[in-house]
Amino acid sequence: MAASVVTSAEKISKSRLAMSTSVSETTREIYNIPNSGWCSDSWNWGYASGTGHDCAAICRKMYASRDDRQRLVSSLLEPVQFNALHQEVSFEEVKLILGLAWQRGRWDGSDGGPNGYGEVLQTMAMAIRYENEDDVISAINFIQDITAKFSTISKSEEKLNRMKDMANACKGGHSSIINPETVFKNRRICAGLVLEAMGFVDNGL
């Protein structure tokens, strides 16, 4: 299945992709900290030093309030007027939030347990599958992987179906594959569904 997804994604016009992508969906730097982001050699995820540690400290302060966490989740789940040029939170920051939530979730099982999102976090830390030079392929890979684990944290048929809809809209052969903004929007919705199901609003980071 992964091969067919990549094949279809590769058919996207480079010029159309360039016009549709933006800093908020493709930036690698977080909080304007030099050498931050998952693909940086200075990121050093999981250690007490490095730009990953610095960004994590900022992130925890930014989302210390339940209201701020609720605002974030709501903006991810309902990007009513999605515009890739004007997203308040970059997706690289969203990945950091997810990483911290999954890290925290190891202790109470909210990450889905042994076969849950810990595996996605490991993949994210490797900075290959979600850091492809083609940003749309990276987004599709991310959507497919977090969809595959969603049943480990949610038993809601409505939410499970919504997640599947987001993933199906990015499969090969679907017309939305030629629209990068649709892929990026669906990626945000999937992230919001995961945070919501994990209890991020109540539990924090």
Secondary structure, DSSP 8 states (H G I E B T S, - for coil): -HHHHHHHHTTS-HHHHHHH--HHHH---STT-TT-STT-TT--TTSSSSHHHHHHHHHHHHT-SHHHHHHHHHHHH--TT--TT--SS-HHHHHHHHHHHHHHHHHHSTT-GGGTTHHHHHHHHHTSTT--SSHHHHHHHHHHHHHHHGGGT---HHHHHHHHHHHHTTSTT-GGGG-HHHHHHHHHHHHHHHHHHHTHHHH--
